[in-house]
Amino acid sequence: EALPPALRRTVAAASRLEARPHAPEATPPHLPPSPVAMTRAALLPAAVLLAMAPGAAGMAGARKSWDFGRFINTAATFNSPADALARAFGGSTSPKQFARGQMVWSPEVTNGFEFAALDDVVMGGCSQSTVRVKTDGLQWSGETTTANNGGFTGVRTKTLVQPLDISACKGITLRVKADGFRYKCILRDSSEWNGVAWTASFDTPANGRPYEVKLPFKFFVPTMFAKTIRTEALKTDAIVAFQLSLSKFEYDGGLNPTFQEGPFALTLLDISTF
């Protein structure tokens, strides 16, 4: 069966990852993060801003005023002190199990999903988006810009209190209405904020009509900041966050062939398993 172009790019990234030589790394013992560490992690992108100050090496694109207030609001939404304490000391919750063909998320069946915008303001950029859940789906729209070295927008769930166990399934199906851009779907199996982002790209038609995207788990690539990495297999029995992204970059410096600055709009109708 022929793969869609977007998934071919994802598979190519995975192939390059497999070809890299590597040595096994020691795994440090896991300790629950302290509240101080969690707060530092929430504000970690601020360190990136120092490297992006006027005159910094490698700076590209126009400079615009950075919205520090929006950065703080984003950090507080996803990494409030209460959330950090709950993740560190709240104990574990047994994952909710899903069978094939079962609804994971819809406006009526939420399974604890709390969506919020996650744009390049966290890295000093100026792209911005809004997120609204309505009766016909999650409406996500906004505008991308490469100013201040930016170039991505996103929508992400807060870390799920009850993880999802979708290990009995082959993948997930997204039903969307979109605008012709290539997007990324990201699954996370760790509550670490800047942890591994398991990513699969998908194309969308520009007609705004409902469109079904099937994403087998075997095509999700482990990445960090759009760079493929080596790690253990995706833990489909412990999914703790879901994310969509529209980005200038695909994998390892490669560019999204459909990306252009300006407005975008995607409606996520629902997510199910197959």
N, C-alpha and C positions, 0 to 999 in steps of 0.2 A: 504494500500500500504506500503510495507516494505521500511524503510528508509536506505539509504547508511550508512555504518559504521561511516563515518566522521560526518554526520548530527546527528547520534545517540549520538555521544559524545557531540555535541553542545546542543541537547535537554536535555541530562543528566545534563549538566552544568546549563541550565535554570531551571530544576527541583530542583536542589540544591539551586538555588537562591530563588525560590518560597518558599522553606521550611524554610528559615531563618526568625526569628522574627525580626521585625523592628518597629521603631517609626517614625511617620511623621516628616519631617524636615521643618523648616521654609525656605521659598524661599526669598533670599535677593533681593532688587530691582535691576534691571539690569541697569548698567551704561556702556557706551562705554569705552573700555580700553584706557588708555593713551598711547602715543607712547613709553614712558619710560617702561610701563608695558609690552607692546608687545615685545620690545627689550629684556627685562629681560626674558620673556617667551621663546624667541628664544634660549637664552643661558642657560636656566634652567638645561639642562642635565649636564652642567659643574659641578653643585653641586653634582650630583651623582658620579662624578669622584673622589671627595674627599673621599667618602666612599669606593671607590674601590682601593685606593692607596695600595701599598705593605704593608702587615701586617694588613689590615682591616679585621675585623671579618667576617667569613662566606665566604671568598674568595675561589673560586673554579676555576680549569682549569689553564692552563699555562699562563705566562705573556709574552706579546709581545709588541713591540713598538707601541704606539698609534699614529694614523695619525691625528694630530691636524688640519692640513690644510684641510683634507677632512671633518672634523667636521665643520669647519668654512664655507666651501663651501656649505655643506648641510643646515646649518642654514640660510645662505644668500639666498639659492634657495627658501626655503619655507617661510622665515620670514624676508625678506628684509625690511628696513625702509619704502620704498615706498608701499610695500604690507600692512604693519601694518597701515599706514596712510589711505590707501584706505579702509581697512576693518573698521577702526574706524570712519571715517568721510565721506566715499563715498556715504552714503545713501543706501537704499534698492532697489533691482531690483526684479521685479515680476518673480516668477519661471516659467520655461518653462514646459508646460504640455505634458505628454506622455500618449498614449493609449497603450493597450495591443498589443504585437506583433511589437512594434516600435523599431527602432534602437536607442540605447543610445550612443554607441561609436563604431566607426570603423576607419580605416585609412582615409576613405573618409568622414565620418560623425563624426566630433570630438566633437561638442557641447561644445567647450571651454575647453576640457580636456588638461591639460599640465602635463605630467608625468615626474617624476624624482625619482631617487633611494633614499631610506630612510633605511639605514642599521644601525646595532648596534654600528657604530662609534659614534652615538649621545649619547650612554650610556657608551662609553669607550671601545667598542669591536673592533674586527678586521675583521669581515665579510665584504664582499664588493660585489657590483653588478653593472652592467651597464644596461642602458635602451635605446633602439633605436626603433623609430617608422618607419617601412618600409611598403611597399605596401601590404605585406601579414600579417601585424599585429604588435603588440607591442612585441618586442623581449627583454626579460628580462633574464639575466643569470649572474652567478657569482660563488662565493665560500663562504660557511658558515664555521665558526669555533667557538668553545666555549672558545677560549683564552680570557683572561681579563673578564671572566664572561659573554661573549657575547653568541650569538647563534641564531641570526635572521637576515634576509635581507628582504627588502620590496621595493615596488614601489607604489608611492602615487601621486595623482593629487594635484596640488596647489589648494587652495580654489577657487571654481568656482565663477566667477563674477555673473553669472546668475544661481541660484539654480535650481535643477530639481524637478518637481512635478510628481512623479510616483505613486501617491496615488490611481489612477484608476486601478492599476495593482496588481497582486498577488505576483509577485517576479521578479527576473532578471535571465536571462540565459547567461552564459559565454560560449563561444566556445574557447577552448584552445588546444594547443599541448604541452605535458609535458613529465615528466620523472619518474612517479611513486610515487612522494612524495605527502604528504598531505599538502595542502596549506590553507590559510585563505583568505576569501573575507571580506572586511571591508567597511561599509558605515558610513558616518558621517553627522549628521544633525545640527552641530554647527561649527562655524569657530574657536572656541577655539582650540588652537594647541594640547594640551594634554587633550582634552575633551573626551566624551564617544565614544568608538569605537564599533559600532554594528557589530558583528562578526559571520560568519558562516564558518565552516571548510568543505573542499571538497577534495576527493581523485582524483588522476589522474592515467591513465594507463601509462606504461613505453614505449609504442610503438612509441611515437612521432606522432601519427596520430590525426587528428581533433577529439575532444571529447566535448560533450555538458554537461554542468553542470547547473541544474536547482536549484535555491536557493529561496524558498518561504520566504517572509519577516517574517513570523511568526516564523521562525527558527533562525533569527538573535538574538544574545545574547548581552546585553550591558556589555562591559568590559572596564577596564582601566588597562593598563600594564598587560594584560592576566589574570586579576582577574575579576570575575563577580561582578556586582554592581546592586543596586536597583536604578531605575530612571523612568522617564515617558516613555511612548511608543515611538517607533521609529517614527520620523516625516517624513513619506514618501513623504510629500508635500514640503520638504525643504532640499533635499540632496545637500550637498555642497562639498563633497569630496568622492573619491573612492580609494581603496587601496587593494593591494595583499601582502601577507606576507608568508614567509617560516620561521617557528620558531621551536626551540627545545621544546617550551612549548605550551600546548593547553589552558586549563582553570584551574585556582585555583591550580597551582602547578603540574597538570597532564602533562605527557610528550607526545609529538607527536610520535606515534609508528613507523613512517616511517622515522624520522629524522636521518640523519647521516652527519657528517662533510664532506666537500668536494664540488665538483662542482654540479651545478644544472642549469636547463634551462627550461623556460616556454615561450611560445608565446601565447599572448592573441589575438585571431583573431577578436572578436567583443563582444559587450555587448548589449543585447536587453531585452525587457520586455515580460512578459507573464501574 
